[in-house]
Amino acid sequence: MSASRSGTARTDGDLLSALLDGMDAALCAFDADGAVTHWNREAERILGWPAAEAIGRRGLAGWAARPADAAAIEARLTAAADGPGRGLHEFALLHKDGGRVLVRVQASGVRGSDGSPAGVYCAFGEVHAQLDFERSVALSEALFGEAPYGLVVVDADLRPAVVNARAARALGAPRTALLGRPLGDLLAQGADRLEAALEHVLAEGDPRSPVELWTTVRTPDGERRRCWRCGFLRLASPLSRQPVPLGVAWLFEDVTEARLAEQEADRLRFRAGQLHRAGAAAAECEDPMEAATVYLDFALTGFADDALLDLARDDGTRLVRVATTPARAPGPVALVAGAELPVPYGPDHPALRALDRAGAVRASGWSSGAARGWAAERQWPDGTAHALCAVLRSRGRSLGVVTFLRSSNRPPFERPDVAYAESVAVRIAASLDLVAPPG
């Protein structure tokens, strides 16, 4: 029985030694008399004293600390042995070669079976290494809190494992609700590109520069179109010799407003250039009607798929088609031969409403199935899904209506499009004012 107990004690001692030597932090322990009882390999690495020379020494004076510093150090350790919890201290210790090493120490008392002080243990590390560690922890806490960038840590299965507050707001859900969900559940559009970027980082490493991704986010209030400037960092375990990927840190900022402003500025510059070139080309036309079609040709580029030009009869209640884009093939706006019969528009047609109110009217047929019948009812080409009718005004009179049409694969007309269409309509009307209106 005694042999068995001896063997168990020896095994427990070997296990304790292995645990102590495997620690990343240096550790030493003192008994109630101040003698060193434990000294692991990290302590030997930092201070140069092997365990065989350290264990059994009483106090630190003369070997691990200068005599002038030893009294203050031992007083702090004694206070830690008698007090509750752990204390954090910074000491200047001595390396075996005589150099000083500034260490940060966590000291805590050890209690005996009867609750009386039995010694103290100290876990310590070099101050610069400890500061690096604490700085890394502080940075992580700051990033996972209210950081100025969104941060999502994605695991190897491409599912969010950690989400900070800003990222949760950007994704439109509470932080805990986002964890473990596929990215496709969070994004109506753009999830495939984001997942491809994450897979590339896991396989190839960090990209050299940030990338911008347009996404559509699903939120309780509906879908939102956003542009994110993204950076990616592959995360690997520091505890493994081989780089085992833990996932990807995805950092992003919302640059939607800036990109939309840039797009709008580019659009305005392009449209201003088109109007300038159209004016120069129309000035060379002897026929005012030809000049009107030139304005339409330039306006269509990047703006609409088709255009219709209808002039008002003398009574101002009916419209006659005078020019249109080709019905079956791309081409310039062409005049309609023998334009005498009125276009059979219904009483609530957008063109007639624009003529009646002397202002622009927008209309859309949203579903593809409904768009076919919707376009046919309004005498528009097949495939038309969005329309913008602008009245032609000159010298206080309504001369007709110009209609711009888009297919279903293009977005509806918006307010900036109305302003552009009205600018084109003013120029067309100035040309058509030189033509006698149809009788």
Secondary structure, DSSP 8 states (H G I E B T S, - for coil): -HHHHHHHHHHHHHHHHHHHHT-SSEEEEEETTSBEEEE-HHHHHHH---HHHHTT-BSSBTTTB-HHHHHHHHHHHHHHHHSSSEEEEEEEEE-TTS-EEEEEEEEEEEE-TTSSEEEEEEEEEEHHHHHHHHHHHHHHHHHTSS-SSEEEEE-TTS-EEEE-HHHHHHHTS-HHHHTT--HHHHEEESHHHHHHHHHHHHHH---SS-EEEEEEEEETTEEEEEEEEEEEEEEE-TT-SS--EEEEEEEEEE-HHHHHHHHHHHHHHHHHHHHHHHHHHHTT-SSHHHHHHHHHHHHHTTT-SEEEEEEE-TTSS-EEEEEE--SSS----EE-TT--SB----TT-HHHHHHHHTS-EEEE--SHHHHHHHHHHTT--TTEEEEEEEEEEETTEEEEEEEEEEETTS----HHHHHHHHHHHHHHHHHHTTS----
